[in-house]
Amino acid sequence: MAAEQEELQVEEAGGGKKKLIIIIVAVVLVLVLGGVGYFMFMGGDDSAEAEVSLDEAPAAANNASGGGGNVEIGDAVYVAMPRPFVFNVPGADRDRLVQIKVQLLVRGSQNEETAKKHIPLIEGTLLRVFSGTSADSLGTSAGKEALKTSSLKAVQDELLSIAGRPVIEKVLFTGFVMQ
């Protein structure tokens, strides 16, 4: 009887070490995955800010605000649209489904707040412009550039009528998928 109790104690001690090892491995795994997730989540913001060079920033800000001589230039701020635009466009062979992720380049905190305040208006304007194009034109880089230009013009016109200034300096496509 005493021998059986001694065997049980030895088995329980070995099982405790296994549990401890499993817990340590699980904690290390959670920490590694958390670190990778943090790096991927926080690391994506730096590349978007490097998109506008310092040489072209003042000229672009003057052009966007009407070219006035005494324009206050703020920091470049990127306002992301909350969801991608998904729409159908007609093509020569068949209709295509398009998904575009958009960010807006604005200058200064005042323009950022105005853009965020009017996101539904901006979304509606962009969707109207996007859905008016064809799959054939979106298949070329010139067609995509023309779509960016026309969408920028439409959004600036809408915001000019409401806010009294163009607000948006550039429309950026951060994701573009056509099926």
Protein Blocks (a to p, Z undefined) as FASTA:
>chain_A
ZZmmmmmmmmmmmmmmmmmmmmmmmmmmmmmmmmmmmmmmmmmmmmmmmmpcfklmmmmm
mmmnoopabdcdddddddddfbdcddddddfkbccddddddddddedjklmmmmmmmmmm
mmmmmmmmmmmpcfklmmpmklmmmmmmmmmmmmmmmmmmmnopakiabdcdfbdcdZZ
